[in-house]
Amino acid sequence: MGAGALDPAGASDSLLDPDAVARTYLHVLRQDRSAWTWEIELRPRVERF
């Protein structure tokens, strides 16, 4: 991997940030009862569908 492959924070765009994953799950835990979800899919932004 070349030096340009990493952003200034040192994290690759192809990796999920553990803090972002934790914030997402905390959001699901604290979600409003009127708009409930029990399923979530987390993907890096560089992944193509």
N, C-alpha and C positions, 0 to 999 in steps of 0.2 A: 504494500500500500504506500503510495507516495505521500509526501508531506501535504499536498493540496487536497488530499482525500478527507482530511479532518477539519472540522470547523474550529474557530478560535477557542472554544471551550474544550476541545480535544475529543468530542464525541462524534462518532460517525453517524451520518443521516440514516444508515441502514440498521442502526441499533435503537432499541426502545430505551428511553431514559427511565430508570427505576423510579425516580421521584414523580415523573409524569404518570407512570402506571399507578403508583400509590394514590396520587390525587384523583385519578379517574375512578378507582375503586371506592375511595372515600366519598366521592360525589354520588355514586350508586347507593352507598350505604345511607347517605343523608337525603336522598331524593324525596321529593314531595309525593305524598300518597295519591294525589289526583292524577299523576302522570308517571306511572310505575313501569319499570323495566327490570327484568331479571337476567337479561342476556346482553353481553357486551363483547365486542371483538376489537382488539388493539393491534394495529399494524404500523410499521414504520412508513413514513410518508413517501419513501422512494419505491415502495412495493407497487407493482402494477397489477391491476385486476384482470 
